[in-house]
Amino acid sequence: MEETPKIQRDVHLARFTTFGIGGAADYFTAPQSADELARAVAWADDEEYDWFVLGSGANVLFGDGGFRGLVIKNEAKRFEFKDRLLKAESGATIAELIDAATERGLSGLEHYKGIPSTVGGAMWQNLHFLSYPHEKTRFIEEVVDGATILVDGEPKQVTKDYFKFGYDTSVLHRNDDVVLDVTFALEESTPEDIEEISEGNLAWRKRVHPPNAVQMSAGSIFQKVKDVGAGRLIDQCGLKGYRVGGAEVSDHHANYILNVENATAEDVRKLIEHIQRTVKEKTGYELQPEISFVGEF
């Protein structure tokens, strides 16, 4: 008989997100392995509760009303190397995998240095970054070899083609599959060369992105506008520093909304809507949110 997941009641979600915003989940669990993650999903399905798998808490805004169902804080973090292959459970952070791969002289993940993401989150959005030193956009799909996913309660081995990766998207946006683990195919290099690229990417992010953004924002709010840039459009409309309640458009990078003073999800939603209206009226472009809105608003 399978062990019942450890379920908590009425857990506030703000502290599990980079935005620091969100009401309480009716039910909450933090699985420590891929097997526990699968059991948590099965428990919610058996109880007929909605469920949501939460990774590092970036790129998500929980509603002030919380979540009516089970929030699964994925802490399945085990990983192992076999030659140039790295197999990692979906709750492992990209940061810890970069460190481990660098020690072994394995390259491919260092392009995402400084990005707060778990493996599962990286697969969800096809994690990408304009990397140092050649200013080429690197996508996580480039190093994915395969994965184990949970489909209708059963584990299934798939290749990376299964995910139908796109810019800021994958098939995971359109189904209820859960990533249990991912295998990355890395390349041999030297720790020194990998570290140089890692530090170059980190320095670039620090120059471009707002200070402390990881502690007070959800990352980029709007999807990329090709050849223009969402942040540039917002800046052109004079919206840097514009504020609703405790939420403010960053004066450093206009595609970031910061929680500067106990912002609520309602503050953020109203600010997003104001930005969309203003940019549409002044430029004709329609900005689409990149973040996920989860729960009751």
C-alpha positions as a Markdown table, in Angstrom:
| # | Residue | x | y | z |
|---|---|---|---|---|
| 1 | Met | 0.0 | 0.0 | 0.0 |
| 2 | Glu | 1.4 | 3.4 | -1.0 |
| 3 | Glu | 2.1 | 5.9 | 1.7 |
| 4 | Thr | -0.3 | 8.8 | 2.0 |
| 5 | Pro | 1.4 | 12.2 | 1.2 |
| 6 | Lys | 2.0 | 14.5 | 4.2 |
| 7 | Ile | -0.7 | 17.1 | 3.7 |
| 8 | Gln | -0.9 | 20.5 | 5.5 |
| 9 | Arg | -3.9 | 22.7 | 5.7 |
| 10 | Asp | -4.3 | 26.5 | 5.0 |
| 11 | Val | -0.7 | 27.2 | 4.1 |
| 12 | His | 0.0 | 30.8 | 2.9 |
| 13 | Leu | 1.8 | 30.8 | -0.4 |
| 14 | Ala | 3.5 | 34.2 | -0.5 |
| 15 | Arg | 6.7 | 32.9 | 1.1 |
| 16 | Phe | 7.1 | 30.3 | -1.6 |
| 17 | Thr | 7.2 | 32.8 | -4.5 |
| 18 | Thr | 9.7 | 35.4 | -5.7 |
| 19 | Phe | 6.9 | 38.0 | -5.8 |
| 20 | Gly | 6.1 | 37.5 | -2.1 |
| 21 | Ile | 2.4 | 37.6 | -2.9 |
| 22 | Gly | -0.5 | 35.1 | -2.5 |
| 23 | Gly | -3.2 | 33.8 | -0.2 |
| 24 | Ala | -3.5 | 30.4 | 1.4 |
| 25 | Ala | -3.8 | 27.0 | -0.3 |
| 26 | Asp | -6.5 | 24.7 | 1.2 |
| 27 | Tyr | -4.0 | 21.9 | 1.0 |
| 28 | Phe | -0.2 | 21.9 | 0.7 |
| 29 | Thr | 2.5 | 19.3 | 0.4 |
| 30 | Ala | 6.3 | 19.3 | -0.4 |
| 31 | Pro | 7.4 | 16.0 | -1.9 |
| 32 | Gln | 11.0 | 15.1 | -1.5 |
| 33 | Ser | 11.3 | 12.6 | -4.4 |
| 34 | Ala | 9.8 | 11.9 | -7.8 |
| 35 | Asp | 7.8 | 9.1 | -6.3 |
| 36 | Glu | 6.4 | 11.3 | -3.6 |
| 37 | Leu | 5.5 | 13.9 | -6.3 |
| 38 | Ala | 3.6 | 11.3 | -8.3 |
| 39 | Arg | 1.8 | 10.2 | -5.1 |
| 40 | Ala | 0.8 | 13.8 | -4.3 |
| 41 | Val | -0.8 | 14.2 | -7.8 |
| 42 | Ala | -2.6 | 10.8 | -7.3 |
| 43 | Trp | -3.9 | 11.9 | -3.9 |
| 44 | Ala | -5.4 | 15.1 | -5.3 |
| 45 | Asp | -6.9 | 13.2 | -8.3 |
| 46 | Asp | -8.4 | 10.6 | -6.0 |
| 47 | Glu | -9.9 | 13.4 | -3.8 |
| 48 | Glu | -11.0 | 15.3 | -6.9 |
| 49 | Tyr | -9.1 | 18.4 | -5.9 |
| 50 | Asp | -7.5 | 20.8 | -8.3 |
| 51 | Trp | -3.7 | 20.7 | -8.0 |
| 52 | Phe | -0.8 | 22.9 | -9.0 |
| 53 | Val | 2.9 | 22.0 | -9.0 |
| 54 | Leu | 5.1 | 24.9 | -7.7 |
| 55 | Gly | 8.8 | 25.1 | -8.4 |
| 56 | Ser | 11.0 | 28.0 | -7.4 |
| 57 | Gly | 8.0 | 30.3 | -7.3 |
| 58 | Ala | 9.2 | 32.6 | -10.2 |
| 59 | Asn | 6.9 | 33.5 | -13.1 |
| 60 | Val | 3.8 | 32.9 | -11.0 |
| 61 | Leu | 1.3 | 35.2 | -9.3 |
| 62 | Phe | -1.0 | 33.6 | -6.7 |
| 63 | Gly | -4.3 | 35.3 | -6.1 |
| 64 | Asp | -5.1 | 37.0 | -2.8 |
| 65 | Gly | -7.9 | 34.4 | -2.4 |
| 66 | Gly | -5.4 | 31.6 | -2.4 |
| 67 | Phe | -5.9 | 28.2 | -4.1 |
| 68 | Arg | -8.8 | 25.9 | -3.7 |
| 69 | Gly | -7.1 | 22.6 | -3.9 |
| 70 | Leu | -3.6 | 21.1 | -3.4 |
| 71 | Val | -0.4 | 23.1 | -4.0 |
| 72 | Ile | 2.6 | 20.7 | -4.5 |
| 73 | Lys | 5.9 | 22.4 | -3.7 |
| 74 | Asn | 8.2 | 20.3 | -5.7 |
| 75 | Glu | 11.3 | 19.5 | -3.6 |
| 76 | Ala | 12.4 | 16.4 | -5.5 |
| 77 | Lys | 16.0 | 17.3 | -6.0 |
| 78 | Arg | 18.1 | 14.2 | -6.5 |
| 79 | Phe | 20.4 | 14.0 | -9.5 |
| 80 | Glu | 23.2 | 11.8 | -10.8 |
| 81 | Phe | 25.8 | 11.8 | -13.6 |
| 82 | Lys | 26.6 | 9.0 | -16.0 |
| 83 | Asp | 29.4 | 10.1 | -18.3 |
| 84 | Arg | 28.1 | 13.2 | -20.0 |
| 85 | Leu | 24.5 | 12.6 | -19.1 |
| 86 | Leu | 23.0 | 14.3 | -16.1 |
| 87 | Lys | 19.7 | 12.9 | -14.8 |
| 88 | Ala | 17.9 | 15.3 | -12.4 |
| 89 | Glu | 14.5 | 15.1 | -10.6 |
| 90 | Ser | 12.2 | 18.0 | -11.5 |
| 91 | Gly | 12.5 | 19.9 | -8.2 |
| 92 | Ala | 16.3 | 20.3 | -8.5 |
| 93 | Thr | 17.3 | 23.9 | -9.2 |
| 94 | Ile | 19.2 | 24.9 | -12.3 |
| 95 | Ala | 21.7 | 26.7 | -10.0 |
| 96 | Glu | 22.7 | 23.5 | -8.1 |
| 97 | Leu | 23.0 | 21.6 | -11.3 |
| 98 | Ile | 25.3 | 24.3 | -12.8 |
| 99 | Asp | 27.6 | 24.0 | -9.8 |
| 100 | Ala | 27.7 | 20.2 | -9.9 |
| 101 | Ala | 28.3 | 20.1 | -13.7 |
| 102 | Thr | 31.0 | 22.7 | -13.5 |
| 103 | Glu | 33.0 | 20.7 | -11.0 |
| 104 | Arg | 32.9 | 17.8 | -13.5 |
| 105 | Gly | 33.9 | 19.9 | -16.5 |
| 106 | Leu | 30.5 | 19.5 | -18.2 |
| 107 | Ser | 29.1 | 22.4 | -20.1 |
| 108 | Gly | 25.6 | 23.3 | -21.3 |
| 109 | Leu | 23.8 | 24.6 | -18.3 |
| 110 | Glu | 26.0 | 27.6 | -17.4 |
| 111 | His | 24.1 | 29.8 | -19.8 |
| 112 | Tyr | 21.3 | 30.0 | -17.2 |
| 113 | Lys | 23.4 | 31.2 | -14.3 |
| 114 | Gly | 21.4 | 33.5 | -12.0 |
| 115 | Ile | 18.0 | 32.4 | -13.2 |
| 116 | Pro | 15.7 | 31.1 | -10.4 |
| 117 | Ser | 14.3 | 28.0 | -11.9 |
| 118 | Thr | 13.8 | 24.3 | -11.1 |
| 119 | Val | 14.2 | 21.6 | -13.8 |
| 120 | Gly | 10.4 | 21.3 | -14.0 |
| 121 | Gly | 10.0 | 25.1 | -14.5 |
| 122 | Ala | 12.7 | 25.1 | -17.1 |
| 123 | Met | 10.8 | 22.5 | -19.1 |
| 124 | Trp | 7.5 | 24.3 | -18.7 |
| 125 | Gln | 8.7 | 27.5 | -20.3 |
| 126 | Asn | 11.7 | 26.3 | -22.4 |
| 127 | Leu | 14.1 | 28.3 | -20.2 |
| 128 | His | 16.1 | 30.7 | -22.2 |
| 129 | Phe | 18.6 | 33.5 | -21.9 |
| 130 | Leu | 20.6 | 35.8 | -24.2 |
| 131 | Ser | 23.9 | 34.4 | -23.2 |
| 132 | Tyr | 27.5 | 35.7 | -22.8 |
| 133 | Pro | 29.7 | 36.2 | -24.8 |
| 134 | His | 28.0 | 36.0 | -28.2 |
| 135 | Glu | 24.6 | 37.3 | -27.3 |
| 136 | Lys | 22.9 | 34.2 | -28.6 |
| 137 | Thr | 19.6 | 33.1 | -27.1 |
| 138 | Arg | 20.1 | 29.7 | -25.5 |
| 139 | Phe | 17.1 | 27.4 | -24.9 |
| 140 | Ile | 17.0 | 24.6 | -22.4 |
| 141 | Glu | 15.7 | 22.3 | -25.1 |
| 142 | Glu | 19.3 | 22.4 | -26.6 |
| 143 | Val | 20.6 | 20.2 | -23.8 |
| 144 | Val | 17.6 | 18.0 | -23.1 |
| 145 | Asp | 18.0 | 14.4 | -24.0 |
| 146 | Gly | 14.8 | 12.9 | -22.6 |
| 147 | Ala | 12.5 | 12.9 | -19.6 |
| 148 | Thr | 10.2 | 10.9 | -17.4 |
| 149 | Ile | 6.7 | 12.4 | -17.2 |
| 150 | Leu | 3.5 | 11.5 | -15.4 |
| 151 | Val | 0.7 | 10.9 | -17.8 |
| 152 | Asp | -2.7 | 10.0 | -16.4 |
| 153 | Gly | -1.0 | 8.7 | -13.2 |
| 154 | Glu | 1.5 | 6.6 | -15.0 |
| 155 | Pro | 5.2 | 7.3 | -15.6 |
| 156 | Lys | 6.3 | 7.5 | -19.2 |
| 157 | Gln | 9.7 | 7.9 | -20.9 |
| 158 | Val | 9.8 | 10.5 | -23.6 |
| 159 | Thr | 12.3 | 12.3 | -25.9 |
| 160 | Lys | 12.6 | 16.0 | -26.0 |
| 161 | Asp | 10.4 | 16.2 | -29.2 |
| 162 | Tyr | 7.5 | 15.3 | -27.0 |
| 163 | Phe | 7.6 | 18.7 | -25.4 |
| 164 | Lys | 7.0 | 20.7 | -28.6 |
| 165 | Phe | 9.1 | 23.5 | -27.3 |
| 166 | Gly | 8.6 | 27.1 | -28.4 |
| 167 | Tyr | 9.5 | 30.5 | -27.1 |
| 168 | Asp | 8.3 | 30.7 | -23.5 |
| 169 | Thr | 6.2 | 27.6 | -24.0 |
| 170 | Ser | 6.0 | 23.8 | -24.3 |
| 171 | Val | 3.3 | 21.1 | -24.5 |
| 172 | Leu | 3.1 | 21.3 | -20.7 |
| 173 | His | 1.0 | 24.5 | -21.1 |
| 174 | Arg | -1.7 | 22.5 | -22.8 |
| 175 | Asn | -2.0 | 19.3 | -20.7 |
| 176 | Asp | -1.7 | 18.0 | -17.2 |
| 177 | Asp | 1.5 | 16.1 | -17.6 |
| 178 | Val | 4.0 | 16.4 | -14.7 |
| 179 | Val | 7.7 | 16.2 | -15.2 |
| 180 | Leu | 9.3 | 13.7 | -12.8 |
| 181 | Asp | 12.9 | 13.9 | -14.0 |
| 182 | Val | 14.9 | 15.1 | -17.0 |
| 183 | Thr | 18.2 | 13.9 | -18.6 |
| 184 | Phe | 20.5 | 16.5 | -20.0 |
| 185 | Ala | 23.2 | 15.7 | -22.5 |
| 186 | Leu | 26.2 | 17.9 | -21.7 |
| 187 | Glu | 29.6 | 18.6 | -23.4 |
| 188 | Glu | 33.1 | 18.2 | -22.0 |
| 189 | Ser | 34.9 | 21.4 | -21.2 |
| 190 | Thr | 37.1 | 22.8 | -18.4 |
| 191 | Pro | 35.8 | 24.1 | -15.1 |
| 192 | Glu | 37.6 | 27.3 | -15.8 |
| 193 | Asp | 36.0 | 27.9 | -19.2 |
| 194 | Ile | 32.6 | 27.0 | -17.8 |
| 195 | Glu | 33.0 | 29.4 | -14.8 |
| 196 | Glu | 34.0 | 32.2 | -17.2 |
| 197 | Ile | 30.8 | 31.8 | -19.1 |
| 198 | Ser | 28.7 | 31.5 | -15.9 |
| 199 | Glu | 30.2 | 34.7 | -14.4 |
| 200 | Gly | 29.7 | 36.5 | -17.7 |
| 201 | Asn | 26.1 | 35.6 | -17.9 |
| 202 | Leu | 25.6 | 36.5 | -14.2 |
| 203 | Ala | 27.3 | 39.9 | -14.7 |
| 204 | Trp | 25.1 | 40.6 | -17.8 |
| 205 | Arg | 21.9 | 39.8 | -15.8 |
| 206 | Lys | 23.0 | 42.1 | -13.0 |
| 207 | Arg | 23.5 | 45.0 | -15.4 |
| 208 | Val | 20.2 | 44.5 | -17.2 |
| 209 | His | 17.8 | 43.3 | -14.6 |
| 210 | Pro | 16.6 | 45.3 | -11.6 |
| 211 | Pro | 18.5 | 44.9 | -8.3 |
| 212 | Asn | 16.9 | 42.4 | -6.0 |
| 213 | Ala | 14.4 | 41.4 | -8.7 |
| 214 | Val | 14.6 | 37.7 | -7.6 |
| 215 | Gln | 13.3 | 38.7 | -4.1 |
| 216 | Met | 10.5 | 41.1 | -5.2 |
| 217 | Ser | 9.3 | 40.3 | -8.7 |
| 218 | Ala | 8.1 | 37.4 | -10.8 |
| 219 | Gly | 10.6 | 38.0 | -13.6 |
| 220 | Ser | 9.6 | 39.5 | -16.9 |
| 221 | Ile | 5.9 | 40.2 | -16.9 |
| 222 | Phe | 5.2 | 40.3 | -20.6 |
| 223 | Gln | 6.1 | 38.0 | -23.5 |
| 224 | Lys | 8.8 | 39.2 | -25.9 |
| 225 | Val | 7.6 | 41.5 | -28.7 |
| 226 | Lys | 9.8 | 40.6 | -31.7 |
| 227 | Asp | 12.3 | 43.3 | -32.8 |
| 228 | Val | 10.8 | 45.8 | -30.4 |
| 229 | Gly | 10.9 | 44.5 | -26.8 |
| 230 | Ala | 8.0 | 44.7 | -24.3 |
| 231 | Gly | 10.2 | 46.7 | -21.8 |
| 232 | Arg | 11.1 | 49.3 | -24.5 |
| 233 | Leu | 7.4 | 49.8 | -25.3 |
| 234 | Ile | 6.5 | 50.3 | -21.7 |
| 235 | Asp | 9.4 | 52.7 | -21.2 |
| 236 | Gln | 8.3 | 54.7 | -24.3 |
| 237 | Cys | 4.9 | 55.1 | -22.8 |
| 238 | Gly | 6.5 | 56.8 | -19.7 |
| 239 | Leu | 5.4 | 54.0 | -17.3 |
| 240 | Lys | 8.7 | 53.4 | -15.5 |
| 241 | Gly | 8.0 | 54.1 | -11.8 |
| 242 | Tyr | 4.2 | 53.9 | -12.3 |
| 243 | Arg | 2.6 | 52.4 | -9.2 |
| 244 | Val | -0.7 | 50.8 | -8.1 |
| 245 | Gly | -0.8 | 50.1 | -4.4 |
| 246 | Gly | 2.4 | 48.4 | -3.4 |
| 247 | Ala | 3.2 | 47.3 | -7.0 |
| 248 | Glu | 5.5 | 49.4 | -9.2 |
| 249 | Val | 7.0 | 49.3 | -12.7 |
| 250 | Ser | 10.7 | 49.1 | -12.3 |
| 251 | Asp | 12.6 | 52.2 | -13.2 |
| 252 | His | 15.6 | 49.9 | -14.1 |
| 253 | His | 13.8 | 47.5 | -16.5 |
| 254 | Ala | 10.2 | 48.4 | -17.5 |
| 255 | Asn | 9.2 | 44.7 | -18.1 |
| 256 | Tyr | 9.5 | 44.1 | -14.4 |
| 257 | Ile | 6.8 | 44.8 | -11.8 |
| 258 | Leu | 8.2 | 45.0 | -8.2 |
| 259 | Asn | 6.6 | 44.4 | -4.9 |
| 260 | Val | 7.9 | 47.5 | -3.2 |
| 261 | Glu | 5.4 | 47.8 | -0.3 |
| 262 | Asn | 3.3 | 44.8 | 0.6 |
| 263 | Ala | 1.7 | 44.6 | -2.8 |
| 264 | Thr | -1.4 | 42.4 | -3.3 |
| 265 | Ala | -2.2 | 40.3 | -6.3 |
| 266 | Glu | -5.0 | 42.8 | -7.1 |
| 267 | Asp | -2.4 | 45.6 | -7.2 |
| 268 | Val | -0.3 | 43.6 | -9.7 |
| 269 | Arg | -3.3 | 42.7 | -11.8 |
| 270 | Lys | -4.5 | 46.3 | -12.0 |
| 271 | Leu | -1.0 | 47.5 | -12.9 |
| 272 | Ile | -0.7 | 44.9 | -15.6 |
| 273 | Glu | -4.1 | 45.9 | -17.1 |
| 274 | His | -3.1 | 49.6 | -17.0 |
| 275 | Ile | 0.2 | 48.9 | -18.8 |
| 276 | Gln | -1.6 | 46.8 | -21.5 |
| 277 | Arg | -4.2 | 49.6 | -22.1 |
| 278 | Thr | -1.6 | 52.3 | -22.2 |
| 279 | Val | 0.7 | 50.5 | -24.6 |
| 280 | Lys | -2.2 | 49.5 | -26.8 |
| 281 | Glu | -3.4 | 53.1 | -27.0 |
| 282 | Lys | -0.1 | 54.7 | -27.6 |
| 283 | Thr | 1.7 | 52.1 | -29.7 |
| 284 | Gly | -0.8 | 49.7 | -31.1 |
| 285 | Tyr | 1.0 | 46.7 | -29.6 |
| 286 | Glu | -0.9 | 44.2 | -27.4 |
| 287 | Leu | 1.2 | 42.9 | -24.6 |
| 288 | Gln | 0.6 | 39.3 | -23.4 |
| 289 | Pro | 1.5 | 38.3 | -19.9 |
| 290 | Glu | 4.3 | 35.8 | -19.6 |
| 291 | Ile | 3.6 | 34.9 | -15.9 |
| 292 | Ser | 1.0 | 32.4 | -14.8 |
| 293 | Phe | -2.1 | 33.6 | -12.7 |
| 294 | Val | -3.0 | 30.9 | -10.3 |
| 295 | Gly | -5.8 | 30.7 | -7.8 |
| 296 | Glu | -8.6 | 33.1 | -6.8 |
| 297 | Phe | -8.2 | 36.8 | -7.5 |
